[in-house]
Amino acid sequence: MYIFLPFAVVTFTVLATKLSKRVGRMQVIIPFCLIGIAHTASLALVKSSWGNPFIMIPLYLSRCAFMWSTGGLSYSIIADYVPKEYRARWNTLESIASFGWSGSALLGGKLVQEHGYQTTFVITAGLQLAGVLLFACPLVPLVAKESEIQELVEDRLGDDRGGAEGGHRELEEPLLRERRHVTSATSAPRPTASSSIRALPGMNPTYEESADATSLSRSLGHLDHMMKAGSLG
């Protein structure tokens, strides 16, 4: 079972990544988590089949694949929306959460001893459902879809160049650009560092609208990099 589990998680991770490109990351994370929670509840409801490996093993593999396949998408959202100077704090919080996940095994073992596995599965499913409803669902309107980002990038590029070139044009990644010296007082320095998606108008309610061309160029370059970054995009 544990030989096939990593392959199941990888397969569902690829599926989740491809779906997120079409419908959005939060639009994939929430349904996948809800399906995984339903599988967890099913582990409690099919007590009569606990001794049947042809039912329990596929159910367990499917449950873990749905629940564990969206981790990369969650990390990508943090990377896009959290400024660089605060990402270490979020990673620290994630480590604390992982410790809590491991430490809860002690409580789970106590529950199993006193009430059995069925009660433990029901409590787990309830806590997971509360987490999705209280923390994941409110993020849906705040996280931009990849299709929306692509359309906005193309629109801004067309506006920035007056539509003269037309069509889709790939943007340069700011982190890979060479620094260019300013030759005149009227020319603006070209950005050399990537910024967060938060800096793009309409993508985050905390953004303050600005007509600064440098900020726009930096944001577009970062968004293009996101879209070309595979599963982390």
Kinemage of the C-alpha trace (Angstrom):
@kinemage 1
@onewidth
@group {chain A} dominant
@subgroup {mainchain}
@vectorlist {calphas} color= white
{ca met a 1} P 0.000 0.000 0.000
{ca tyr a 2} L 2.793 2.430 0.876
{ca ile a 3} L 4.589 1.572 -2.366
{ca phe a 4} L 1.607 2.709 -4.427
{ca leu a 5} L 0.750 5.719 -2.248
{ca pro a 6} L 3.521 8.036 -3.583
{ca phe a 7} L 2.538 7.227 -7.171
{ca ala a 8} L -1.092 8.033 -6.403
{ca val a 9} L -0.126 11.360 -4.799
{ca val a 10} L 2.123 12.312 -7.737
{ca thr a 11} L -0.618 11.452 -10.239
{ca phe a 12} L -3.201 13.547 -8.423
{ca thr a 13} L -0.685 16.386 -7.985
{ca val a 14} L -0.182 16.543 -11.751
{ca leu a 15} L -3.958 16.467 -12.241
{ca ala a 16} L -4.500 19.217 -9.665
{ca thr a 17} L -1.831 21.401 -11.279
{ca lys a 18} L -3.339 21.052 -14.752
{ca leu a 19} L -6.832 21.781 -13.462
{ca ser a 20} L -5.600 24.841 -11.567
{ca lys a 21} L -4.372 26.352 -14.839
{ca arg a 22} L -7.930 26.254 -16.152
{ca val a 23} L -10.139 26.967 -13.150
{ca gly a 24} L -7.834 28.451 -10.492
{ca arg a 25} L -5.826 27.172 -7.550
{ca met a 26} L -8.368 27.701 -4.777
{ca gln a 27} L -11.047 26.289 -7.075
{ca val a 28} L -9.030 23.047 -7.111
{ca ile a 29} L -7.784 23.002 -3.513
{ca ile a 30} L -11.222 23.251 -1.924
{ca pro a 31} L -12.973 20.486 -3.946
{ca phe a 32} L -9.986 18.158 -3.569
{ca cys a 33} L -9.978 18.718 0.197
{ca leu a 34} L -13.738 18.185 0.413
{ca ile a 35} L -13.466 14.923 -1.504
{ca gly a 36} L -10.632 13.824 0.787
{ca ile a 37} L -12.752 14.719 3.833
{ca ala a 38} L -15.624 12.664 2.438
{ca his a 39} L -13.229 9.730 2.110
{ca thr a 40} L -12.150 10.210 5.734
{ca ala a 41} L -15.776 10.127 6.853
{ca ser a 42} L -16.311 7.050 4.708
{ca leu a 43} L -13.592 5.249 6.656
{ca ala a 44} L -15.865 5.578 9.687
{ca leu a 45} L -19.085 4.698 7.862
{ca val a 46} L -17.887 1.452 6.257
{ca lys a 47} L -16.932 -0.250 9.516
{ca ser a 48} L -18.433 -3.504 8.269
{ca ser a 49} L -15.860 -3.509 5.437
{ca trp a 50} L -12.774 -2.751 7.508
{ca gly a 51} L -11.562 -6.300 7.001
{ca asn a 52} L -11.948 -6.120 3.216
{ca pro a 53} L -8.661 -4.926 1.658
{ca phe a 54} L -10.272 -4.491 -1.786
{ca ile a 55} L -12.433 -1.719 -0.330
{ca met a 56} L -10.242 -0.187 2.352
{ca ile a 57} L -6.954 0.063 0.446
{ca pro a 58} L -8.385 1.942 -2.586
{ca leu a 59} L -10.403 4.148 -0.222
{ca tyr a 60} L -7.310 5.008 1.811
{ca leu a 61} L -5.131 5.617 -1.256
{ca ser a 62} L -7.762 7.853 -2.835
{ca arg a 63} L -8.245 9.772 0.407
{ca cys a 64} L -4.524 10.490 0.813
{ca ala a 65} L -4.093 11.342 -2.882
{ca phe a 66} L -6.826 13.987 -2.781
{ca met a 67} L -5.706 15.477 0.532
{ca trp a 68} L -1.958 15.540 -0.150
{ca ser a 69} L -1.925 16.570 -3.814
{ca thr a 70} L -2.721 20.252 -3.239
{ca gly a 71} L 0.248 21.117 -1.028
{ca gly a 72} L 2.233 22.592 -3.919
{ca leu a 73} L -0.670 24.830 -4.914
{ca ser a 74} L -1.028 26.077 -1.344
{ca tyr a 75} L 2.674 26.910 -1.122
{ca ser a 76} L 2.518 28.713 -4.467
{ca ile a 77} L -0.269 30.956 -3.177
{ca ile a 78} L 1.821 31.867 -0.131
{ca ala a 79} L 4.823 32.556 -2.362
{ca asp a 80} L 2.776 34.843 -4.633
{ca tyr a 81} L 0.877 36.824 -2.027
{ca val a 82} L 3.284 37.048 0.904
{ca pro a 83} L 6.139 39.565 0.551
{ca lys a 84} L 9.618 38.083 0.647
{ca glu a 85} L 10.450 39.538 4.043
{ca tyr a 86} L 7.517 37.696 5.647
{ca arg a 87} L 7.813 34.292 3.937
{ca ala a 88} L 10.199 32.927 6.575
{ca arg a 89} L 7.556 33.611 9.229
{ca trp a 90} L 4.950 31.721 7.260
{ca asn a 91} L 7.337 28.802 6.791
{ca thr a 92} L 7.919 28.804 10.541
{ca leu a 93} L 4.177 28.671 11.132
{ca glu a 94} L 3.979 25.781 8.677
{ca ser a 95} L 6.640 23.940 10.686
{ca ile a 96} L 4.631 24.500 13.849
{ca ala a 97} L 1.543 23.160 12.077
{ca ser a 98} L 3.501 20.063 11.021
{ca phe a 99} L 4.590 19.544 14.605
{ca gly a 100} L 0.986 19.829 15.708
{ca trp a 101} L -0.005 17.263 13.088
{ca ser a 102} L 2.555 14.824 14.474
{ca gly a 103} L 1.762 15.654 18.095
{ca ser a 104} L -1.941 15.049 17.509
{ca ala a 105} L -1.101 11.374 16.962
{ca leu a 106} L -0.823 11.109 20.742
{ca leu a 107} L -4.344 12.423 21.158
{ca gly a 108} L -5.544 10.225 18.325
{ca gly a 109} L -4.078 7.156 19.980
{ca lys a 110} L -5.879 8.025 23.203
{ca leu a 111} L -9.167 8.445 21.328
{ca val a 112} L -8.676 5.095 19.603
{ca gln a 113} L -8.081 3.382 22.942
{ca glu a 114} L -11.167 4.851 24.561
{ca his a 115} L -13.653 5.222 21.685
{ca gly a 116} L -12.292 3.255 18.723
{ca tyr a 117} L -11.193 4.194 15.215
{ca gln a 118} L -14.659 5.129 14.031
{ca thr a 119} L -14.977 8.065 16.441
{ca thr a 120} L -11.459 9.221 15.599
{ca phe a 121} L -12.237 9.285 11.852
{ca val a 122} L -15.429 11.285 12.457
{ca ile a 123} L -13.626 13.874 14.614
{ca thr a 124} L -10.828 14.170 12.053
{ca ala a 125} L -13.293 14.732 9.209
{ca gly a 126} L -15.131 17.363 11.264
{ca leu a 127} L -11.961 19.303 12.066
{ca gln a 128} L -10.826 19.182 8.442
{ca leu a 129} L -14.217 20.409 7.213
{ca ala a 130} L -14.134 23.288 9.698
{ca gly a 131} L -10.667 24.230 8.454
{ca val a 132} L -11.819 24.333 4.829
{ca leu a 133} L -14.923 26.380 5.587
{ca leu a 134} L -13.248 28.855 7.949
{ca phe a 135} L -9.864 29.343 6.292
{ca ala a 136} L -9.910 28.149 2.677
{ca cys a 137} L -13.297 29.324 1.417
{ca pro a 138} L -12.777 33.006 2.388
{ca leu a 139} L -9.627 33.055 0.227
{ca val a 140} L -11.446 32.200 -3.014
{ca pro a 141} L -12.300 35.801 -4.020
{ca leu a 142} L -8.812 37.003 -3.016
{ca val a 143} L -6.690 34.611 -5.109
{ca ala a 144} L -6.584 35.352 -8.836
{ca lys a 145} L -7.101 32.600 -11.376
{ca glu a 146} L -4.283 31.852 -13.806
{ca ser a 147} L -6.595 32.543 -16.751
{ca glu a 148} L -7.380 35.981 -15.316
{ca ile a 149} L -3.686 36.685 -14.804
{ca gln a 150} L -2.905 35.695 -18.404
{ca glu a 151} L -5.639 37.922 -19.806
{ca leu a 152} L -4.590 40.859 -17.655
{ca val a 153} L -0.940 40.456 -18.609
{ca glu a 154} L -1.801 40.453 -22.317
{ca asp a 155} L -4.109 43.459 -21.915
{ca arg a 156} L -1.479 45.443 -20.025
{ca leu a 157} L 1.181 44.547 -22.558
{ca gly a 158} L -1.069 45.691 -25.371
{ca asp a 159} L -1.786 48.966 -23.584
{ca asp a 160} L 1.881 49.488 -22.704
{ca arg a 161} L 3.026 49.053 -26.324
{ca gly a 162} L 0.029 50.718 -27.905
{ca gly a 163} L -0.995 47.445 -29.517
{ca ala a 164} L 1.625 47.885 -32.211
{ca glu a 165} L 3.197 44.483 -31.907
{ca gly a 166} L -0.023 42.547 -31.305
{ca gly a 167} L -0.392 38.943 -30.251
{ca his a 168} L 1.075 37.273 -27.189
{ca arg a 169} L 4.574 38.297 -26.257
{ca glu a 170} L 6.652 36.571 -23.620
{ca leu a 171} L 7.918 38.752 -20.827
{ca glu a 172} L 11.358 38.708 -19.341
{ca glu a 173} L 11.812 37.433 -15.812
{ca pro a 174} L 13.046 40.365 -13.705
{ca leu a 175} L 15.341 38.118 -11.653
{ca leu a 176} L 17.257 37.194 -14.802
{ca arg a 177} L 17.571 40.666 -16.279
{ca glu a 178} L 20.819 42.563 -16.359
{ca arg a 179} L 20.824 45.893 -14.582
{ca arg a 180} L 20.765 48.777 -17.051
{ca his a 181} L 22.166 52.199 -16.216
{ca val a 182} L 19.935 55.236 -16.593
{ca thr a 183} L 21.210 57.444 -19.409
{ca ser a 184} L 18.833 60.350 -18.986
{ca ala a 185} L 16.831 62.038 -16.289
{ca thr a 186} L 13.558 61.187 -18.011
{ca ser a 187} L 14.203 57.448 -18.411
{ca ala a 188} L 13.246 55.150 -15.547
{ca pro a 189} L 15.529 52.356 -14.284
{ca arg a 190} L 14.545 48.888 -15.360
{ca pro a 191} L 13.496 46.652 -12.459
{ca thr a 192} L 15.849 43.878 -11.433
{ca ala a 193} L 13.869 42.173 -8.703
{ca ser a 194} L 10.629 40.264 -8.867
{ca ser a 195} L 7.635 41.617 -7.011
{ca ser a 196} L 4.535 39.926 -5.699
{ca ile a 197} L 1.299 39.479 -7.625
{ca arg a 198} L -0.113 41.761 -4.930
{ca ala a 199} L 1.378 44.661 -6.874
{ca leu a 200} L -0.886 44.168 -9.887
{ca pro a 201} L -4.055 46.300 -9.955
{ca gly a 202} L -7.238 44.335 -9.367
{ca met a 203} L -5.451 41.233 -8.123
{ca asn a 204} L -5.514 42.147 -4.451
{ca pro a 205} L -7.851 44.509 -2.578
{ca thr a 206} L -4.938 45.939 -0.572
{ca tyr a 207} L -3.242 47.229 -3.729
{ca glu a 208} L -3.092 50.977 -4.168
{ca glu a 209} L -3.639 51.966 -7.770
{ca ser a 210} L -0.594 53.592 -9.371
{ca ala a 211} L 0.319 54.757 -12.843
{ca asp a 212} L 3.998 53.995 -12.275
{ca ala a 213} L 5.261 52.207 -15.400
{ca thr a 214} L 8.168 50.679 -13.498
{ca ser a 215} L 5.841 48.966 -11.008
{ca leu a 216} L 3.679 47.718 -13.866
{ca ser a 217} L 6.646 46.291 -15.759
{ca arg a 218} L 7.929 44.584 -12.630
{ca ser a 219} L 4.526 43.058 -11.894
{ca leu a 220} L 4.044 41.800 -15.438
{ca gly a 221} L 7.462 40.182 -15.443
{ca his a 222} L 6.727 38.401 -12.192
{ca leu a 223} L 3.354 37.158 -13.408
{ca asp a 224} L 4.874 35.782 -16.593
{ca his a 225} L 7.475 33.990 -14.496
{ca met a 226} L 4.675 32.501 -12.382
{ca met a 227} L 2.895 31.154 -15.436
{ca lys a 228} L 6.095 29.523 -16.727
{ca ala a 229} L 7.033 27.944 -13.392
{ca gly a 230} L 5.143 24.694 -13.793
{ca ser a 231} L 3.448 23.340 -10.682
{ca leu a 232} L 4.539 26.342 -8.621
{ca gly a 233} L 2.887 28.747 -11.072
